[in-house]
């Protein structure tokens, strides 16, 4: 049999990072040298390296060591400031803050009482992007997977929608690692019941009506009867109060016609009342 020709090896993340560093160093060295008016030979003499190395660095073709890079940058008078961007840490820190943790624990208990299998903070990875699905819940008979995102505040609704869209795509593979094999994936947003969040939702009522058509009453019916019809695939939106013991745990927003004022003004007010309640117990 003819031998198969080997294909190109996959590009590793470390290769991408190293290439980005080489490109950045090449640009800074070349642009700074030209701005000063030095030749490559003069820079080489000042940095005590060969002119050919300077040329290779400026074209990005040299595997530059830290020693060589430091010599060139010092000779040029470049001050180095490192800025490491780890975008997924923002979400990770948010998931560990106390109000968010209370909301997750509360929603998990309610979903489990309704007969759902619930996991927590399931990691999804795509390329360099990392995320954690707050609460994936699975109903094994209908094989419905509900992806629940918890928010204590709503500073960027566009980012919320993009995150949910990503989780919807990645949830199939992520939950197969749990032994779940969903037939249908639905997603939704559970928001801490505060006046601030109510105002944010009211201000974006039209856009959210299209993006999140399923609201608290219908969502409650579907979660209580997970084997029923989930034919409408629209995302859901409801409010929750993790300090409440009411049987009806999913609350309408004011945009959905709720007349009562939220029990908490904002995140800080929730934390104050949460600590006060804990102190009385």
N, C-alpha and C positions, 0 to 999 in steps of 0.2 A: 504494500500500500504506500502511496506517496506520502511523504512526511508533510504535516501541516506547517505552514510558515507561522512562526510566532507573531502575534499581534503586538501592538504597542502596550507597554505596561500601563496600568491605570495611574493617573496623576494623584499622588498622595497630598493630604492637607499640608504636611510639612513642606513639600515641594512648592506649593502655592504661597505659603508664608515666606519661605526663603526667597522666592522669586520677587515677591513684593518688596522685601527688604533690599535686595540687590538693585531693583529699579529705583527705589527712593534714594539710595546712596549715590547711584550713578547720576541722577538728575541734580542732586545737591552739589556734588563735586564739580560736575561740568559747568553748571550755571554760575556757581560762586567763583570758580577759576576764571571764567570768561569775564565776569563782572569786575574782578580785580585787575584783569589784563595780563595774567601770567600765561606763559606757555606751559605745555605739559612737562617739558624738561625742567622748567623752574620749579614747578610744584613738586616734581619728583625729587629734586635736590633738597628742597625744604623739608619734605616728609621722609627723606632718606630711604626711598624705595626707587625701583627702576621706572624709567619713562614708559616702558611697555606695560608695566603693571597699571600705571595711571590710565593709559589708553584703554586697557581691558576693563578697568573699573568703570570708566565713563561710558562704555558701550554695554555694560551689564553682563559681560561675558566671563568675568572672573569670579571664582568662588572666594569672596573676600573674607578674610579672617577679621575678628574684632580688632586685632592689633593693627592690621593694615588700615582698616576703616578709621580707627581712632587717630592714626598718624596723619592721614589725609585731612580729616576734619579739623584736627588741632592746627595743622599748618595753615588751613584756610580761615581759622578763627571762628569756626562754626560751633555754636552752642547746641548741644543735643538735649532734647526734651522728649522723653518716651511717653506715648499716650496709648495705653492698651485698652481696646474697646472690647468688652465682653458683654454683648447685648442681652444674652439670656439671663444674666445675673439679676437684672432688674425684676424680671418675672419671678425668679427664685426667691429673692428677698421679700417680694410682695406676698408670696405664698406662705412665708414664715411669720408674717406680722400677726398680732393677736386677733384682731377683728376678722381677718380673712380665715384664720384657723378655726375660729368659732363658727363662722358661716359654713365652712366645709363640714365640720363635725355634725352640725345641726342638719344640714341637707342630707348628709349620708345616712343618719339615723332614720330620717323620714322616708327616704327611698328604700332602705332595707325593710322597714315596716310594711311597705307596699309590695314587697316580694321581689325587689330587684337585687341582683348581684352587683355590688358596688366596689370599685377599686378607688384608689386615691393617688393623685399626682403621678400619673403614668407618663413617662418620658417619651417624647417624639423627637426624632433627629432627622434632618434633611440637609445634607451638605454641612455647612457651618452653622446652620440654624438649630437651636435647641429650644424645646418648649416642654411644658408639663400640663397635661389635661387634668384639670382640677378633680372632676368627678365623672369618670365614665361608668355608666350603669347599664347592665345587660339583663334582658328578660329572655330566659333560655327557650321558652316554648315558641313565642313569636319571633325570637332571635332579633329583637329590636335593641339597638345600642343607642342610648341617650348620652350625648356628650354635653356635660354641664360645666359652664365657665362661671366662676364666682367673682363678683366685683363689689368691693366696698365703696369705691368711688368711680366716677365716670369722666375722667379728664379728656379722653380721646375715644369717641365712639367709632371713628373710622378704624382705629387700631384694633378695637374689639371685634369688629366685623372681619377684618383680615385674619386675625388670630383664629376665630371660629372657622372660617373657610379652610384654613390650613389644617386645623384639628380634624375637621370632617374628612379631609382627604387622607390624613395619616392614621386616623383611628382604626381603620380596617386592619392594617398590619400591626399596629401597636397593641391592640386587644387580642389579636391571635396569639400573642405571646402569653396571654393569660388563659388560653384555652377556649376563648370565646370565638364564635364564628357567626358574626352578624349577617342578617339578610338585609337590614335597613339601618342606616345611621341618621339620627335626628339630633339636632343640637339646640342649645338654648342658653340664655343668660339669666342668672339669678343674682339680684342686686340687693345689697343691704338697704333696708327700708328707712331712708332718711329724707328729710325735706330737700336737702341739697340734690340728692339723686332724682327725686321727683321733679324738681325744677329743671334739671338737665334733660330729663326725658320729655317733659312738656315742651321745652324749647326746640326739641328735635322730633316732635310728634309725627310729622308727615313722613320723614325719612324712615323713622323706626317702624311706622305702621306697615311700610312695604317690606322692610328687612326682617321684622319680627312680628309676623301676623298672628301667631298663636300666643294668647295671653293667659293669665292665671286660671280662670274658670275652666277653659278647655284643657289646659295643661294638667290641672288637677284631676280631671276626669280620665285623661289618658294614662297618667301615672298610677292612678288607683286601679285601673283595669288595663294592665299592660298587654293583655292578649286581644284587646279590641283593635279597631282600625287605626292605623297610623299612615293612611294614604296621603294626607296632606303633609308635605315635607317642609313646610315653612318653619323657620326658627321660632323659638318661644322666648318670652320675656315676662318675668314675674319678680316681685319683691319678697324678701324674707326677713324675719326678725328672729335671730338665734336665741333671744332671751324669752321668746313667747312659748307658751305651752298650749296654744289653741290648736284644735284638731285641724282646722283649715290653715295650713301652714304657708300656702302660696297666696300672696296678697296682690291685689290689683294695684296698678299705679294710678296717680291722679289723672293721667291721660286716658285711662280706661274707665273713668267715672267714679273712682273712690272719693268719697266726700270727707272722710276723716283726715286729719293732719297726721303725718308720720310721727311716731313716738320719739324720734331722735332728729335733732336739727341737722347734724352732720356727723362725720366720722368721729370727731373729738367728743361730741356729746354722747355718742354710743359708748365710747370707751369710758367716759366718766360714769355713766349709769351702769355699765357692766361691772366696773370696779366697786361701785357702791353696793350693788346687789350681792357681789361675792363677799363683801365685808359683813353683810347682814346674815349670811348663811353660816 
